[in-house]
Amino acid sequence: MTIDLYTAQLAVSTVTIISGVMFVLDTFLRKTDAAGRLWAVSFMAGILASFAYATWAVVPHAWWAVAVGNAAIVLCPALLWCGARAYNGRNDAVWSAVLGAAVAASAVLVEGPDGGDWAGAVVMFVLIAGFAALGAAESLRTPMRESWRARGLTVMFIVVALFYSARAVAYLVLGPEDPWFRSALGTEASSFVLMTLVIVAVVSLVILQGEHSDGASNRRELAPSFTADAVLTTASFREVVEDWLERANYHDEQLVFMRVELDELSALNTAFGRSVGSQLLAEFTAAVRRYCSPHADIGCAGAGALVVVAPFAQMEDAEEYAEAVQAGLREKRLDAAQGLRLSASIGLAGTDVIGYDFDRLMAAAAAAAVDARAKGGDAVAIAV
């Protein structure tokens, strides 16, 4: 059975509009965050593309509708990718989606009324494949990677990237009039692929959106927890700092992770015993808290190790800050350890160099602290 272009376009438009309206309504009822709003705009772009292509199918002389449709269809995977970035706490990069849509529209406008049905097709295919590939990679980043519900979105992105890459190559090699291209990669074939993927996408995104918004509201209801030494526990430290990283990323401001490790902890335990060692750790934590900025968050990173997170415009300022903490530690004489003075190896890792990923920053700060200890201790090292 042969399905004509108008019927295929009608089917795609119906599925897209129904799915888009459902998702936009879900977004409105949940009052979601930036990720949900970007995904909703993506479906609205899909609805716009459906109307534009329907206009083109019914009124062949309305060549401008192809420019609108191509721009809107490029916006779909682009904004899905932007929403995934926002979901992962990164800058949404919406400007790149708008730029891609503008390029797709320009490719049609340059060819003008004589461009025909396939005006700007290759540019559109490449842009869709590129944004879909970026979306697939983003869906495999934390925290989206940790949710099995995101795997449907990952599969959808991969299929779109492969399908449109194949369309671009086949169009250039075989041409749009080739029988194999028309049957396997033409408009009718792509219509059925798009209908399937739209359904998969809307299901995955509704679940992800619900999980994200519900989880965020639950997290805000819980107060952060502290250790006996009045520093944030590991879980609360991650919770607080990841929120801080998300906001710092949005405002393009630098946060610096400062890992402070007490020097020669094992030797102190051996020399003075576990009870004195525990007292030394308590004194160490109290000293770091006292000499650190009131605008910093301090978390426990293991025995004799603390991580301080604070904003700094320049890494040189953070280094001076770390040296001031070291000076404060050296000033404190410990009577329980025969007048011993504390010293610490400090590793610094800034978001300007490492990025805004919590785990990468923690690892970089830890590696820098190891480098500081390799210099003989009581030193400061910066992750590069």
Residue pairs with C-beta under 8 A, 6 or more apart in sequence:
3 188
5 57
5 187
5 188
6 57
6 58
8 187
8 188
8 191
8 192
9 50
9 53
9 54
9 57
9 187
9 191
10 54
11 191
11 195
12 50
12 53
12 191
12 194
12 195
13 50
13 51
13 53
13 54
15 195
15 198
15 199
16 43
16 46
16 47
16 49
16 50
16 194
16 195
16 198
17 47
17 50
19 43
19 46
19 198
19 199
19 201
19 202
20 43
20 44
20 46
20 47
20 202
21 47
22 202
22 206
23 39
23 40
23 43
23 202
23 205
23 206
24 40
24 43
24 44
26 206
26 209
26 210
27 36
27 37
27 39
27 40
27 209
28 40
30 36
30 209
30 210
30 213
31 213
32 209
32 212
32 213
33 86
33 212
33 213
33 216
34 83
34 86
34 92
35 83
35 84
35 86
35 87
35 209
35 212
36 83
36 209
36 212
36 213
37 83
38 79
38 80
38 82
38 83
38 86
38 92
38 94
39 79
39 80
39 83
39 205
39 209
41 75
41 79
42 75
42 76
42 77
42 78
42 79
42 80
42 83
43 76
43 202
45 72
45 73
45 75
45 76
45 79
46 72
46 73
46 76
46 198
48 68
48 69
48 72
49 68
49 69
49 72
49 73
49 76
52 65
52 66
52 68
52 69
52 72
53 65
53 66
53 69
55 62
55 65
56 62
56 63
56 65
56 66
56 69
56 117
59 65
61 113
63 108
63 112
63 113
63 115
63 119
66 108
66 115
66 117
66 119
66 120
67 104
67 105
67 108
67 109
67 119
67 120
68 105
70 104
70 105
70 107
70 108
70 120
70 123
70 124
71 101
71 102
71 104
71 105
72 101
73 104
73 124
73 128
74 97
74 100
74 101
74 103
74 104
74 124
74 127
74 128
74 131
75 97
75 98
75 100
75 101
76 128
77 128
77 131
77 132
77 135
77 157
77 160
78 96
78 97
78 100
78 101
78 127
78 131
79 94
79 97
80 131
80 135
80 153
80 157
80 201
80 205
81 97
81 131
81 132
81 134
81 135
81 138
81 157
82 92
82 93
82 94
82 96
82 97
83 92
84 135
84 138
84 139
84 144
84 153
85 91
85 92
85 93
85 138
86 92
87 143
87 144
87 208
87 212
88 138
88 141
88 142
88 143
88 144
89 143
89 242
89 245
89 246
89 249
89 356
90 249
90 356
91 249
91 250
91 252
97 131
100 127
100 130
100 131
103 123
103 127
104 120
104 123
104 124
104 127
105 120
106 120
107 119
107 120
107 122
107 123
107 124
108 115
108 119
108 120
110 120
111 119
111 120
117 176
118 171
118 176
121 171
121 176
122 168
122 171
122 172
125 164
125 165
125 167
125 168
125 171
126 164
126 168
128 160
128 164
129 160
129 161
129 162
129 164
129 165
129 168
130 161
132 157
132 158
132 160
132 161
132 164
133 157
133 161
135 153
135 157
136 154
136 157
136 158
136 161
138 144
139 145
139 150
139 153
139 154
139 157
140 154
142 357
142 359
144 150
144 208
147 208
147 211
149 204
149 207
149 208
149 211
150 204
150 208
151 204
152 200
152 201
152 203
152 204
153 200
153 201
153 204
153 205
153 208
155 200
156 197
156 200
156 201
156 204
159 193
159 197
160 197
163 185
163 190
163 193
166 185
167 185
167 190
170 178
170 180
170 181
170 184
170 185
171 181
171 185
174 180
174 181
175 181
176 182
176 186
183 189
219 239
224 232
224 233
224 236
224 239
224 240
225 232
225 233
225 235
225 236
226 232
226 233
226 236
227 233
227 300
229 281
229 282
229 285
229 286
229 289
229 300
230 285
230 289
231 237
231 285
231 289
231 298
231 299
231 300
231 306
232 240
232 297
232 298
232 299
232 300
233 299
233 300
234 299
234 300
234 301
236 299
237 297
237 298
237 299
237 300
237 307
238 299
238 358
240 297
241 255
241 297
241 299
241 309
241 358
242 358
244 255
244 297
244 309
245 255
245 351
245 356
245 357
245 358
245 361
246 356
248 254
248 255
248 311
248 351
248 356
249 351
249 356
253 311
253 313
254 311
254 312
254 313
254 315
254 350
254 351
254 352
255 309
255 310
255 311
255 312
255 350
255 351
255 356
255 361
256 309
256 310
256 311
256 312
256 315
256 318
256 348
256 349
256 350
256 351
257 307
257 308
257 309
257 348
257 349
257 350
257 361
257 362
257 364
257 365
258 307
258 308
258 309
258 310
258 318
258 321
258 322
258 325
258 346
258 347
258 348
258 365
259 301
259 305
259 306
259 307
259 308
259 346
259 347
259 348
259 349
259 362
259 365
259 366
259 368
259 369
260 288
260 305
260 306
260 307
260 308
260 322
260 325
260 344
260 345
260 346
260 369
261 304
261 305
261 344
261 345
261 346
261 347
261 369
261 372
261 373
262 268
262 280
262 281
262 284
262 304
262 305
262 342
262 343
262 344
263 342
263 343
263 344
263 345
263 373
263 377
263 378
264 377
265 277
265 280
265 281
265 303
265 304
268 276
268 277
268 280
268 337
268 340
269 277
272 280
272 336
272 337
276 336
276 337
279 334
279 336
280 334
280 336
280 337
280 342
281 303
281 304
283 332
283 334
283 336
283 342
284 304
284 329
284 342
284 344
285 306
287 328
287 329
287 332
287 342
288 298
288 306
288 308
288 325
288 329
288 344
289 298
290 328
291 324
291 325
291 328
291 329
292 298
292 308
292 310
292 325
293 310
293 321
295 310
295 311
296 308
296 309
296 310
297 308
297 309
297 310
298 306
298 307
298 308
298 309
299 306
299 307
299 309
300 306
301 307
301 362
301 366
305 369
307 362
307 365
308 325
310 318
310 321
312 318
312 321
312 350
315 348
315 350
315 352
315 353
315 382
318 348
318 350
319 348
319 380
319 382
322 346
322 348
322 380
323 380
325 344
325 346
326 343
326 344
326 346
326 378
326 380
329 341
329 342
329 343
329 344
330 341
330 342
330 343
330 378
331 341
332 341
332 342
333 339
333 340
333 341
334 340
334 341
334 342
343 377
343 378
344 378
345 369
345 372
345 373
345 375
345 377
345 378
345 379
345 381
346 369
346 372
346 379
346 380
346 381
347 364
347 365
347 366
347 367
347 368
347 369
347 370
347 371
347 372
347 380
347 381
347 382
347 383
348 365
348 368
348 380
348 381
348 382
348 383
349 361
349 362
349 364
349 365
349 368
349 382
349 383
350 382
350 383
351 361
353 383
353 384
354 360
354 361
354 364
354 383
355 361
364 383
365 383
367 383
368 381
368 382
368 383
369 381
371 381
372 379
372 380
372 381
373 379
375 381
